[in-house]
Amino acid sequence: MSNKTPRWNLDSLYTDINSAEYKKDLADYTQCMNALDKLIADAEAQTKTQDSFNKWLDAYLTQYNNLAMLAGTIIGYAYIIYSTDTTNTDYLNNLDAIEQMNIRANQQQLIFSGLLAEHKDKLDAFYEYRPQYKEFKFIFDETIEETNHRMSAAEEKLAADLNQTGGSAWGMLQEQIISNLQDENGKTFNEIRNEAYSADPEVRRNAWQSEIKLLTQNRISIAASLNNLKGQTITLNEKRKWNSALDRALFSSRLSKKSLDALIATIEDSLPMWREYFEAKAQLLKKQKATVSTADHGLAFYDLFAPVGKVDKQWTFDEAQDYIIKEYSSFSKDMGAFAKNAFEKGWIDAEVRPGKVGGAYDEDFPKGHQSRILSNFTGAFSDVITLAHELGHAYHFNCLTGKPAFSLEYPMTLAETASTFAETIVKQDMIASSDGEEKISIIELDLQDTAQVLVDILCRFYFERSVFEERANTQLTADDFCKLMKDAQEKSYGSGLSNERHEYMWAVKSHYYSTDLDFYNFPYAFGQLFAAGLYMQSRKQGEAFADTYRELLSYTVTNNCEDLCKKAGFDITTKEFWKSGIDMYAKEVAAFKQYVEKL
């Protein structure tokens, strides 16, 4: 491989949206829906007896699995090609067409859910008839439970139709605005965001100022997107009998309110420690003359990601690849071999370019049980960690090989566990193998990342909760969102930040702009601390834990969070469990503070 930052190879999926294979799968997708329509139409006559129900459900699940295989692949492909070229009209129209087709499939799923609930007393006998489905009893029970939060079939169809020009369109507008913003020199918004990691303090502050300037110029349209999207969510939640958006998020996360309360309370208890870390970093940057902040105390927002210690190394993509494979292999040969395969087969698009969405993600495809990873690689060590994180998601999907396509979904809480565990392996091994200033540099990077996942995620949680509370009573403007963000930053970061903050973070985070991802924040905190607990357990058990870990990931599609964690020996309904994860980082904070004090 060359040192050039790669674009991904999609040939094992489709060569193009006009290819014969892509068009065939689109036609097969429609045929699957036609077959399901017939089974639904025949349901009343074919589900009267246990025997007829068994045969009907068996036929339905076979056809539904075929549809899930096609849908997961086609929809994922349509999105990923659009995400690397958001101004491509053909890709945009293709994505819209696929989403329109998916409305029909979703409508069928709604009807099937109702039929499953209607005949739930026949399911135990069905599992005896087809034992291979007994493993997925949890999924079917969850599907039945979800029917309690459905509008009528006609209302759900109307909501899905209107969403294309409502919430989904508002979310896409925000994405298009952000991905196409440029400063007066033609620098993209994503490139400006990446400068937050620069070793040059002037570059960091200028980037911060430029970012806020661009967001301020677009504040009206972005605020309208968030206001209207959240308004739609509130209306639909009421119609679907959710007490709040948080209740809906907990259900989809397969997490109890008791566990979430324990998690949030533990993070809140740790805030003084994190504020000490922010203050120590601010003092270190001043001692090293590596900041332009003149604040008496607290870290400037633009210094949150400032590198400390040795920052000479600029990673090539090849170096990142070799390092990740090595570190993955140090934990598990299976995990290392998986990463090697992902790199060699060109599963990663890491090039920064105009029109490409920012950040990073992993997209999994049932076809060939393969994944694709998007990142924006600039050579910083944090980019290496991002690659390790997203490859962790893909490894999680790999651990589900052999399971039917209809069962491959798992909640964000458990999804973030695998990715965070993967990056924890990389960072902790780097800390263990380094010393002196380099060791402190890696410790600080770990603290920097973890503070984002705990403190900033808590800030986002506070913000989104307040947005739903306020939006239920009134329309919200850019000024309102700025005020709510200021309040959330004060409540979470507090004295850890100076008065140079970022009141427009609500306009940046794309997670706020999805109709399906309310409170797409606490799952990251869950994953961070659960991964820390798993990592400590792996240190105790050694190589044998690799098999346990793979097995644990395979359970994530058929268990709620509490039951899964019990399999790992944890009780997540108490603060004691979550504190065990915090303790690992408390030691790092103490080491970092001691280093700063000695300078």
C-alpha positions in Angstrom: 0.0 0.0 0.0 1.1 3.5 -0.7 1.2 6.3 1.9 -1.7 8.0 0.2 -4.8 8.4 2.3 -7.3 6.0 0.7 -10.7 6.1 -0.7 -12.7 2.9 -0.2 -13.3 0.2 -2.7 -17.1 -0.6 -3.1 -16.8 -3.2 -5.9 -17.8 -6.1 -3.6 -21.1 -4.2 -2.9 -21.9 -2.4 -6.2 -19.7 -0.8 -8.9 -22.3 2.0 -9.5 -25.9 2.9 -8.9 -26.4 2.2 -12.7 -24.8 -1.3 -12.5 -26.8 -4.3 -13.5 -26.3 -5.9 -10.0 -27.6 -2.8 -8.2 -30.6 -2.6 -10.4 -31.3 -6.4 -9.9 -31.1 -6.0 -6.2 -33.5 -3.1 -6.4 -35.9 -5.3 -8.4 -35.5 -8.2 -5.9 -36.2 -5.8 -3.0 -39.5 -4.9 -4.7 -40.3 -8.5 -5.3 -39.6 -9.3 -1.6 -42.1 -6.6 -0.6 -44.6 -8.0 -3.1 -44.3 -11.4 -1.5 -44.7 -10.0 2.0 -47.8 -8.1 0.9 -49.3 -11.4 -0.2 -48.5 -13.1 3.0 -50.0 -10.2 4.9 -53.1 -10.3 2.8 -53.4 -14.0 3.5 -52.7 -13.7 7.2 -56.2 -13.8 8.5 -57.0 -17.1 6.7 -53.6 -18.7 7.3 -53.2 -18.0 11.1 -56.4 -19.4 12.5 -54.9 -22.7 13.8 -51.5 -23.3 15.4 -50.4 -25.4 12.5 -51.3 -22.9 9.8 -49.8 -20.1 11.9 -46.5 -22.0 12.2 -46.3 -22.4 8.4 -47.3 -18.8 7.7 -44.8 -17.3 10.2 -42.0 -19.6 8.9 -42.7 -18.4 5.3 -42.9 -14.8 6.4 -39.6 -14.8 8.3 -37.9 -16.5 5.4 -39.0 -13.8 3.0 -38.5 -11.0 5.6 -34.9 -12.2 6.1 -34.3 -11.9 2.3 -35.7 -8.4 2.4 -33.6 -7.4 5.4 -30.5 -8.7 3.5 -31.3 -6.5 0.5 -32.6 -3.5 2.4 -29.6 -3.3 4.8 -27.2 -3.4 1.8 -29.0 -1.1 -0.6 -29.9 1.6 1.9 -26.4 1.5 3.4 -24.8 1.8 -0.1 -27.1 4.7 -1.1 -26.1 6.6 2.0 -22.3 6.0 2.0 -21.9 7.1 -1.6 -23.9 10.3 -0.9 -21.9 11.0 2.3 -18.7 11.3 0.3 -20.2 13.6 -2.3 -23.2 15.4 -0.8 -23.6 17.7 -3.8 -24.0 14.9 -6.3 -27.6 15.2 -7.5 -27.7 11.6 -8.8 -26.7 10.3 -5.4 -29.1 12.5 -3.6 -32.0 11.5 -5.9 -31.0 7.8 -5.5 -31.0 8.1 -1.7 -34.4 9.8 -1.8 -35.8 7.0 -4.0 -34.4 4.3 -1.7 -36.0 6.0 1.3 -39.3 6.2 -0.5 -39.1 2.4 -1.1 -38.2 1.9 2.5 -41.4 3.6 3.6 -43.3 0.6 2.1 -41.0 -1.9 3.9 -41.5 0.0 7.2 -45.2 -0.1 6.7 -45.1 -3.9 6.3 -43.1 -4.2 9.4 -45.7 -2.2 11.3 -48.5 -4.5 10.1 -46.4 -7.6 10.9 -45.7 -6.3 14.4 -49.5 -6.1 15.0 -50.0 -9.6 13.6 -47.3 -10.9 15.9 -48.9 -9.2 18.9 -52.3 -10.6 17.9 -50.9 -14.2 17.9 -48.3 -13.9 20.6 -49.9 -16.9 22.5 -48.9 -19.1 19.6 -45.2 -18.2 19.6 -44.0 -20.8 22.2 -45.4 -23.6 20.0 -43.9 -22.0 16.9 -40.4 -22.2 18.6 -41.0 -25.9 19.0 -41.9 -26.1 15.3 -38.9 -24.1 14.2 -36.3 -24.2 17.0 -33.8 -22.1 15.1 -36.0 -19.0 15.9 -36.0 -19.6 19.7 -32.7 -17.8 20.0 -34.5 -14.6 18.8 -37.5 -14.7 21.2 -36.1 -11.5 22.8 -36.4 -9.7 19.4 -40.0 -10.9 18.8 -41.0 -9.9 22.3 -39.5 -6.5 21.9 -41.4 -6.1 18.6 -44.6 -7.0 20.3 -43.9 -4.5 23.1 -43.2 -1.8 20.6 -46.7 -2.1 19.2 -48.0 -0.3 22.3 -46.3 2.8 20.9 -47.7 2.7 17.4 -50.3 4.9 15.8 -52.7 3.3 13.3 -51.2 1.9 10.2 -52.6 4.7 8.1 -51.2 7.3 10.5 -47.8 5.7 10.6 -47.7 5.6 6.8 -48.7 9.3 6.6 -46.0 10.2 9.2 -43.4 8.3 7.1 -44.5 10.0 3.9 -44.4 13.5 5.5 -41.1 12.8 7.2 -39.4 12.9 3.7 -40.2 16.6 3.4 -40.3 17.2 7.2 -37.8 15.9 9.8 -35.6 14.0 7.4 -35.4 17.0 5.0 -34.5 19.4 7.9 -31.7 17.0 9.0 -30.3 16.8 5.5 -30.3 20.5 5.2 -28.1 20.9 8.3 -25.8 18.2 6.9 -25.5 19.9 3.5 -24.9 23.3 5.1 -22.1 22.0 7.3 -20.4 19.8 4.7 -20.2 22.6 2.2 -19.2 25.6 4.4 -15.9 27.2 3.5 -14.0 30.2 4.8 -12.8 33.1 2.6 -9.7 31.0 1.7 -11.7 28.0 0.5 -10.9 25.9 3.6 -13.8 23.5 4.3 -15.6 23.5 7.6 -14.3 20.0 8.3 -10.7 21.1 7.7 -11.3 24.1 10.1 -12.7 21.7 12.7 -9.6 19.5 12.4 -7.4 22.5 13.2 -8.6 22.2 16.8 -5.9 19.5 17.1 -3.1 21.8 15.9 0.0 22.3 18.0 0.0 26.0 17.1 -2.2 27.9 19.6 -2.9 30.7 17.1 -4.1 28.2 14.5 -6.5 26.7 17.1 -7.9 30.0 18.2 -8.3 31.3 14.7 -10.1 28.0 13.7 -12.4 28.4 16.7 -13.2 32.0 15.7 -13.7 31.0 12.0 -15.9 28.1 13.0 -18.2 30.3 15.1 -18.2 33.0 12.4 -19.4 30.5 9.8 -22.0 29.1 12.1 -23.2 32.5 13.0 -23.7 33.4 9.4 -25.9 30.3 9.0 -27.6 30.4 12.4 -31.1 31.1 11.1 -31.4 28.1 8.8 -29.6 25.7 11.1 -31.8 26.8 14.0 -34.9 26.3 11.9 -33.8 22.8 11.1 -33.4 21.9 14.8 -36.5 23.7 15.9 -38.8 22.0 13.3 -37.2 18.6 13.6 -37.6 18.5 17.4 -41.2 19.8 17.1 -42.1 16.9 14.8 -40.5 14.5 17.2 -42.5 15.8 20.1 -45.8 15.6 18.2 -45.1 12.1 17.1 -44.0 10.9 20.5 -47.3 12.2 22.0 -49.3 10.3 19.3 -47.3 7.2 20.0 -47.8 7.4 23.7 -44.3 8.0 24.8 -44.1 10.0 28.0 -41.0 11.7 26.7 -38.3 11.5 24.0 -36.0 10.1 26.7 -38.4 7.1 27.4 -38.3 6.3 23.7 -34.5 6.5 23.7 -34.2 4.2 26.7 -36.5 1.7 25.0 -34.5 1.7 21.8 -31.3 1.5 23.8 -32.6 -1.5 25.7 -31.6 0.3 28.9 -33.6 0.9 32.1 -34.1 4.3 33.6 -32.6 3.0 36.8 -29.4 2.1 35.0 -29.3 5.5 33.2 -29.8 7.4 36.5 -26.9 5.5 38.0 -24.7 6.2 35.0 -25.5 10.0 35.0 -25.2 10.3 38.7 -21.7 8.7 38.6 -20.5 11.0 35.9 -21.9 14.0 37.8 -20.0 12.8 40.9 -16.8 12.7 38.8 -17.1 16.3 37.5 -14.8 17.8 40.1 -12.1 15.4 39.0 -12.6 16.3 35.3 -12.5 20.0 36.1 -9.2 19.5 37.9 -7.9 17.8 34.7 -9.1 20.8 32.6 -7.5 23.2 35.0 -4.2 21.2 35.0 -4.1 21.2 31.2 -4.7 25.0 31.1 -1.8 25.4 33.5 0.4 23.1 31.4 -0.3 25.0 28.2 0.6 28.3 30.0 3.9 26.9 31.3 4.8 25.6 27.9 3.6 28.9 26.3 1.3 26.8 24.1 -1.8 28.8 24.5 -3.0 32.3 23.6 -5.6 32.3 26.4 -5.2 35.0 29.0 -7.8 33.6 31.4 -6.9 33.3 35.1 -8.3 29.8 35.3 -10.0 27.2 33.2 -9.3 25.9 29.7 -10.3 27.8 26.6 -12.7 25.8 24.4 -10.2 26.0 21.6 -7.6 24.3 23.8 -9.7 21.2 24.7 -7.9 19.2 22.0 -4.5 21.0 22.1 -1.8 18.3 22.0 0.7 18.2 24.9 4.1 16.5 25.2 5.7 15.1 22.1 3.7 16.2 19.1 6.3 15.8 16.4 5.0 12.6 14.8 2.6 13.0 11.9 1.2 9.6 11.1 0.9 8.3 7.6 -2.1 6.1 6.9 0.1 3.1 6.4 1.7 3.6 9.8 -1.8 3.9 11.4 -2.8 0.7 9.6 0.2 -1.3 10.9 -0.2 0.1 14.4 -3.9 -0.8 14.7 -3.3 -4.3 13.4 -0.5 -4.8 15.9 -2.5 -3.5 18.9 -5.6 -5.4 17.9 -3.5 -8.6 17.6 -2.0 -8.0 21.1 -5.5 -8.6 22.5 -6.9 -11.1 20.0 -5.4 -12.8 16.9 -9.0 -12.9 15.6 -9.4 -9.2 16.0 -6.0 -8.5 14.4 -6.8 -10.6 11.4 -10.1 -8.9 11.0 -8.4 -5.4 10.9 -5.8 -6.6 8.5 -8.6 -7.9 6.2 -10.5 -4.6 6.4 -7.4 -2.6 5.4 -6.3 -4.9 2.6 -9.8 -5.0 1.0 -10.1 -1.3 0.9 -13.0 -0.9 3.4 -11.9 2.6 4.5 -12.4 6.1 3.0 -10.1 8.4 5.0 -9.4 11.2 2.5 -10.5 14.7 3.5 -12.2 16.5 0.6 -15.0 19.0 -0.2 -18.5 17.6 -0.2 -17.6 14.8 2.1 -19.4 14.7 5.5 -17.3 15.3 8.6 -16.5 13.0 11.5 -16.4 9.2 11.1 -18.8 6.3 11.0 -19.0 2.6 10.3 -21.7 1.2 7.9 -22.3 -2.6 8.0 -23.8 -4.6 5.1 -25.5 -8.0 5.3 -24.4 -8.7 1.7 -21.1 -10.6 2.1 -21.2 -9.6 5.8 -18.8 -6.7 5.2 -18.4 -3.1 6.5 -17.2 0.2 5.2 -15.6 3.0 7.4 -15.6 6.7 6.7 -13.1 9.0 8.5 -11.3 12.2 7.8 -7.6 11.3 8.4 -5.1 14.2 8.8 -2.2 12.3 10.4 -2.9 13.2 14.1 -2.8 10.4 16.6 -6.4 11.1 17.4 -7.2 10.1 13.9 -5.5 6.7 14.5 -7.8 6.3 17.6 -10.8 7.2 15.5 -9.9 4.5 13.0 -9.5 2.0 15.8 -12.9 3.0 17.2 -14.7 2.6 13.9 -13.0 -0.7 13.2 -14.2 -1.8 16.6 -17.8 -1.3 15.4 -17.0 -3.3 12.3 -15.5 -6.1 14.4 -18.7 -6.2 16.4 -20.6 -6.8 13.3 -18.2 -9.5 12.3 -18.9 -11.3 15.5 -22.5 -11.6 14.4 -21.5 -13.6 11.3 -24.0 -16.4 10.6 -27.0 -14.7 12.3 -30.0 -14.0 10.1 -30.1 -10.5 8.5 -33.4 -9.6 10.3 -31.6 -10.0 13.7 -28.5 -7.9 13.1 -29.6 -4.7 14.8 -28.4 -3.9 18.4 -28.8 -0.7 20.5 -26.4 2.2 20.5 -25.4 1.5 24.1 -24.0 -1.9 23.3 -22.7 -0.8 19.9 -20.5 1.9 21.5 -19.0 -0.7 23.9 -17.2 -2.6 21.1 -15.8 0.5 19.5 -14.7 2.1 22.8 -13.1 -1.2 23.9 -11.1 -1.3 20.7 -9.7 2.2 21.2 -9.0 1.5 24.9 -6.8 -1.4 23.8 -4.8 0.9 21.6 -4.4 3.7 24.1 -3.7 1.6 27.1 -1.1 -0.4 25.3 0.5 2.8 24.1 0.6 4.1 27.7 2.1 0.9 29.0 4.8 0.8 26.3 5.9 4.5 26.6 7.6 6.6 29.3 8.5 10.1 30.2 7.0 13.0 28.2 5.6 10.6 25.6 3.7 8.7 28.3 2.2 11.9 29.6 1.2 12.9 26.1 -0.7 9.6 25.6 -2.3 9.8 29.0 -3.5 13.3 28.2 -4.9 12.1 24.9 -6.8 9.4 26.7 -8.1 11.9 29.3 -9.0 14.3 26.5 -11.0 11.7 24.6 -12.7 10.3 27.8 -13.6 13.8 29.0 -15.4 14.3 25.7 -17.3 11.0 26.1 -18.2 11.7 29.7 -18.2 15.5 30.3 -19.2 16.7 26.8 -21.7 13.9 26.4 -23.2 14.9 29.7 -23.4 18.5 28.3 -25.2 17.2 25.2 -27.5 15.2 27.4 -28.4 18.3 29.4 -28.8 20.4 26.3 -31.1 17.9 24.5 -33.2 17.3 27.5 -33.7 21.1 27.9 -34.5 21.5 24.2 -37.3 18.9 24.4 -38.6 20.6 27.6 -38.6 24.1 26.0 -39.7 23.0 22.6 -42.8 21.4 24.0 -44.1 24.9 25.0 -42.7 27.2 22.4 -40.8 27.8 19.1 -37.0 28.0 19.6 -34.6 30.4 17.8 -30.9 30.4 17.4 -30.6 32.7 20.5 -32.6 30.1 22.5 -30.4 27.3 21.4 -27.3 29.3 22.3 -28.6 30.0 25.7 -29.5 26.4 26.4 -26.0 25.4 25.2 -24.4 27.9 27.5 -26.4 26.6 30.4 -25.4 23.0 29.6 -21.7 23.8 29.3 -21.8 25.6 32.6 -23.5 22.7 34.3 -21.1 20.1 33.0 -17.8 21.9 32.3 -18.3 24.6 34.9 -15.0 26.1 36.2 -13.1 23.7 34.0 -13.6 26.0 31.0 -12.6 29.7 30.8 -15.1 32.3 29.4 -13.9 31.5 25.8 -16.5 28.8 25.1 -18.6 27.6 22.1 -22.3 28.5 22.3 -22.9 27.1 18.8 -22.1 23.5 19.4 -25.8 22.7 18.9 -25.3 23.6 15.2 -22.3 21.3 14.7 -23.4 17.9 16.1 -25.3 16.0 13.5 -26.8 13.7 16.1 -29.2 16.3 17.1 -30.6 16.4 13.6 -31.9 12.9 13.2 -35.6 12.0 13.7 -34.5 8.5 14.9 -31.6 9.3 17.2 -32.9 11.3 20.1 -30.4 11.4 23.0 -27.7 10.0 20.8 -25.3 10.8 23.6 -25.6 8.7 26.8 -24.9 5.5 24.8 -21.4 6.8 24.3 -20.9 7.3 28.1 -22.3 3.8 28.7 -19.9 2.3 26.2 -16.9 4.2 27.6 -17.4 3.0 31.2 -18.6 -0.5 30.2 -15.6 -0.9 28.0 -13.3 0.3 30.8 -14.8 -2.4 33.0 -14.3 -5.1 30.3 -10.8 -3.9 29.7 -9.9 -4.3 33.4 -11.4 -7.8 33.3 -9.4 -8.7 30.3 -6.2 -7.7 32.1 -7.1 -10.1 34.9 -8.1 -13.0 32.7 -5.4 -12.6 30.0 -5.7 -14.2 26.5 -8.7 -16.3 27.5 -10.9 -13.2 27.7 -10.7 -12.7 23.9 -13.1 -15.6 23.3 -15.3 -14.4 26.1 -15.4 -10.9 24.5 -16.3 -12.2 21.1 -19.1 -14.3 22.6 -20.3 -11.3 24.6 -20.6 -9.3 21.4 -22.6 -12.0 19.7 -25.2 -11.8 22.5 -25.9 -8.0 21.9 -28.7 -8.7 19.4 -30.7 -10.8 21.8 -30.3 -9.2 25.2 -31.1 -5.9 27.0 -28.2 -4.1 28.6 -28.9 -5.3 32.1 -29.0 -9.0 31.2 -26.0 -8.7 28.9 -23.9 -7.1 31.6 -25.0 -9.8 34.1 -23.4 -12.3 31.7 -20.1 -10.3 32.2 -20.6 -10.2 35.9 -21.7 -6.6 36.2 -24.7 -4.9 37.8 -25.2 -1.7 35.9 -28.2 -0.5 38.0 -25.8 0.7 40.8 -23.2 3.5 40.9 -20.6 1.1 42.2 -20.3 -0.5 38.8 -19.9 2.7 36.9 -17.4 4.0 39.5 -15.1 1.1 38.7 -14.8 2.6 35.2 -14.1 6.1 36.5 -11.4 4.8 38.8 -9.2 3.8 35.8 -9.3 7.4 34.6 -8.9 8.9 38.1 -5.4 7.3 38.2 -4.6 9.0 34.9 -5.8 12.4 36.1 -3.6 12.0 39.3 -0.5 11.2 37.1 -1.2 14.1 34.8 -1.7 16.6 37.6 1.5 15.4 39.3 3.4 15.9 36.1 2.1 19.5 35.6 2.9 20.4 39.3 6.5 19.3 38.9 7.2 21.5 35.9 
